[in-house]
Amino acid sequence: MSSTTLNRPADKEYASFYAGYVALVPEGDLFALLEQQAAGTQKLLRPLGEPKSQHRYAPDKWSIREVIGHLADSERVFTYRALRFARADATPLPGYDEKLWAQTTNAHARTMASLLDDLQVLRMATLSLFRGFAEADWERSGMANNNPVTVRALAYIVAGHERHHVKIVKERYLQP
């Protein structure tokens, strides 16, 4: 399917708490945006080095490493949901506790490079999955975390979620 034919999801295609993520996605080719976004995130974070990657802007906030782990975990969850629903599997899917997952990622036992490698490979897999969907797949929906969501909305949520967290990293972690 041509990525230029993937229209922005309507508000009814996702729960209201995802509206902020979807709103962060600019008009245009979503697949190209996902590729550019991945490259931009790598370019921003690769130079930080090990000590800076452990920085927290407040004691109760995630480190940069934990943010990267959260991005990867969330993208896996969102793409798993997209795969299930694209395959017409209507089994309701549970939510997940992102705060618990962030505490148990083992991000500080890994190198910054390994976390970024994981995120990069994951985005390539996400793009491969999304490029394989047929036009009808994007319209399919299911229940995730007790809320209806379409496959199309999940693709936009992936992009918007990363944009949201990269913005926070730039504003709160990387400001002098």
DAKAZI-V216447 format. One record per helix or strand. SS is the DSSP state (a for helix, b for strand). FROM is the first residue (numbers start at 0). LEN is the number of residues. If there is no record, write none. Layout:
SS FROM LEN
SS FROM LEN
This chain:
a 2 3
a 10 3
a 15 8
a 29 17
a 48 5
a 63 23
b 92 1
a 97 6
a 106 3
a 111 20
a 134 5
b 140 4
b 146 4
a 150 23
